[in-house]
Amino acid sequence: MDAARDDLTDETAAAASIAVAAAKAFADPVAVELGGAIFELGGTRSSLDRLNLHRHWRNARTHTLHDPARWKLQHIGRYVLNGQLPPRHGLL
């Protein structure tokens, strides 16, 4: 991100986009898994509405569905394997 900000070219923008996409692709399943682990750790009482712990799983799941990583994985693969730059817009 810093390199792209300091010297914005197609290549630095692509590298920054790929780095952010890779972080998102990694974080999505981890966030959902950790949200679910709250219930495993806390047992059935952790699902009580008054504790409001279900919001962590729900929020993580909502974010993974809103901006799915499966499209990012395609661009990451094309970039790594073929050197193809990802699209230069805010949707990656």
C-alpha positions as CSV (number, residue, x, y, z in Angstrom):
1,M,0.0,0.0,0.0
2,D,2.8,2.4,0.9
3,A,4.7,1.7,-2.4
4,A,1.5,2.3,-4.4
5,R,0.8,5.5,-2.5
6,D,4.4,6.8,-3.0
7,D,4.6,5.9,-6.7
8,L,1.3,4.9,-8.3
9,T,1.7,2.9,-11.4
10,D,-0.3,0.0,-12.8
11,E,2.2,-2.5,-11.3
12,T,2.2,-0.9,-7.8
13,A,-1.6,-0.6,-7.8
14,A,-1.8,-4.2,-8.8
15,A,0.6,-5.4,-6.1
16,A,-1.4,-3.4,-3.5
17,S,-4.7,-4.8,-4.7
18,I,-3.4,-8.3,-4.6
19,A,-2.0,-7.9,-1.1
20,V,-5.3,-6.6,0.2
21,A,-7.2,-9.4,-1.7
22,A,-5.0,-12.0,-0.2
23,A,-5.5,-10.7,3.3
24,K,-9.3,-10.7,2.8
25,A,-9.2,-14.2,1.3
26,F,-7.3,-15.5,4.4
27,A,-9.3,-13.5,7.0
28,D,-12.8,-14.5,5.8
29,P,-12.8,-18.2,6.8
30,V,-10.8,-17.5,9.9
31,A,-13.3,-14.9,11.1
32,V,-16.3,-17.2,10.6
33,E,-14.4,-20.1,12.3
34,L,-13.5,-17.9,15.3
35,G,-17.1,-16.6,15.5
36,G,-18.3,-20.2,15.7
37,A,-15.7,-21.1,18.2
38,I,-17.3,-18.7,20.7
39,F,-20.2,-21.1,20.9
40,E,-18.0,-24.1,21.2
41,L,-16.0,-22.5,24.0
42,G,-19.0,-21.0,25.8
43,G,-21.5,-23.8,25.4
44,T,-25.2,-23.4,24.9
45,R,-25.4,-20.5,27.3
46,S,-23.2,-18.4,24.9
47,S,-26.1,-18.3,22.5
48,L,-28.4,-16.4,24.9
49,D,-29.7,-13.1,23.4
50,R,-28.7,-11.2,26.5
51,L,-25.0,-12.0,25.9
52,N,-25.3,-10.9,22.3
53,L,-22.3,-13.1,21.3
54,H,-24.0,-14.3,18.2
55,R,-23.3,-10.9,16.6
56,H,-19.6,-11.8,16.1
57,W,-20.4,-14.8,13.9
58,R,-23.3,-13.0,12.1
59,N,-21.1,-9.9,11.4
60,A,-18.2,-12.1,10.1
61,R,-20.6,-14.1,7.9
62,T,-22.2,-11.0,6.6
63,H,-18.9,-9.5,5.6
64,T,-17.8,-12.7,3.8
65,L,-21.0,-12.8,1.8
66,H,-21.0,-9.1,1.0
67,D,-17.5,-9.2,-0.6
68,P,-16.9,-12.8,-1.5
69,A,-13.3,-14.0,-1.6
70,R,-13.8,-16.4,-4.5
71,W,-13.5,-13.6,-7.0
72,K,-10.4,-12.4,-5.4
73,L,-8.8,-15.8,-5.5
74,Q,-9.2,-15.8,-9.3
75,H,-7.4,-12.5,-9.6
76,I,-4.7,-13.6,-7.2
77,G,-4.1,-16.8,-9.2
78,R,-3.9,-15.0,-12.5
79,Y,-1.5,-12.4,-11.1
80,V,0.8,-15.0,-9.5
81,L,0.7,-17.6,-12.2
82,N,0.5,-15.4,-15.4
83,G,1.5,-11.9,-14.3
84,Q,-2.0,-10.7,-15.3
85,L,-2.7,-7.4,-13.6
86,P,-6.1,-7.3,-11.7
87,P,-8.7,-4.8,-12.7
88,R,-7.9,-1.4,-11.5
89,H,-11.1,-0.4,-9.7
90,G,-12.5,-0.7,-6.2
91,L,-14.2,-4.0,-6.7
92,L,-11.2,-6.3,-6.2
